[in-house]
Amino acid sequence: MLEVTDAKHQKDYRILVTFNTGEQGEVDLREVLWGPVFEPLKDLDKFKCFKVSPVLHTIVWDNDADLAPEFLYDEMQK
């Protein structure tokens, strides 16, 4: 099962993500911030306030937004 083990904000809407496979890469999430849950994250100060959930094993925000590890991995591959 793919899991996010670490994530660090880089700049703008870019996050450096590390997976339990040892792979690491940067994802740019600017284009995926649409819809009721993600719209508030267009505010960069809110976007930067993510954490890695020890339960969901992915990045999450205080407004209950999260992105599946598989989605982040696919974005990293682009």
matplotlib code that plots the C-alpha trace (Angstrom):
import matplotlib.pyplot as plt

x = [0.0, 1.4, 1.8, 3.1, 5.8, 6.9, 5.9, 7.5, 6.2, 8.7, 7.2, 3.8, 1.7, 4.5, 5.1, 8.1, 6.5, 8.3, 6.6, 7.1, 8.8, 11.7, 10.7, 10.6, 9.5, 7.8, 4.1, 2.5, -1.0, -2.1, -4.3, -6.1, -7.4, -11.0, -14.3, -15.8, -13.1, -10.1, -11.1, -10.1, -6.6, -6.1, -5.2, -1.4, -1.3, -4.0, -2.4, 0.9, -0.8, -0.9, 0.4, 1.0, -1.8, -0.7, -4.1, -4.6, -0.9, -1.2, -1.3, -4.3, -5.5, -7.5, -10.7, -10.7, -9.2, -6.8, -5.3, -4.8, -1.2, -1.7, -2.9, 0.2, 2.4, 0.9, 1.3, 5.0, 5.5, 4.4]
y = [0.0, 3.4, 5.9, 9.4, 9.4, 13.0, 16.2, 19.7, 22.9, 24.1, 27.2, 28.4, 25.3, 22.8, 20.1, 17.7, 14.4, 11.2, 7.8, 4.6, 3.2, 5.6, 7.6, 11.3, 14.1, 17.4, 17.8, 21.1, 21.2, 24.6, 23.0, 20.6, 23.1, 23.2, 22.2, 23.1, 21.4, 22.6, 26.2, 27.6, 26.2, 28.6, 31.0, 30.2, 30.7, 28.0, 25.7, 25.7, 24.4, 20.7, 17.8, 14.1, 12.2, 9.2, 7.6, 8.3, 8.2, 11.2, 15.0, 16.6, 20.1, 21.4, 21.8, 17.9, 18.1, 15.4, 13.8, 10.1, 9.0, 7.3, 10.7, 12.4, 9.7, 10.1, 13.9, 13.4, 11.3, 14.1]
z = [0.0, -1.0, 1.8, 2.2, 5.0, 4.7, 2.9, 2.9, 1.3, -1.4, -3.0, -4.3, -4.6, -4.8, -2.1, -1.9, -1.1, 0.2, -0.1, 1.9, -1.2, -0.7, -3.8, -3.5, -5.8, -6.1, -6.9, -8.2, -6.9, -8.3, -11.0, -8.7, -6.2, -7.4, -5.8, -2.4, -0.3, -2.2, -3.2, 0.3, -0.3, -3.1, -0.2, -0.1, 3.7, 4.1, 1.5, 3.4, 6.6, 5.6, 7.6, 7.0, 8.7, 10.7, 10.1, 6.4, 5.4, 3.1, 3.3, 4.9, 5.7, 8.7, 6.5, 6.0, 2.5, 1.5, -1.6, -2.1, -2.0, -5.4, -6.9, -5.4, -6.8, -10.3, -10.1, -9.1, -12.2, -14.6]

ax = plt.figure().add_subplot(projection="3d")
ax.plot(x, y, z, "-o")
ax.set_aspect("equal")
plt.show()
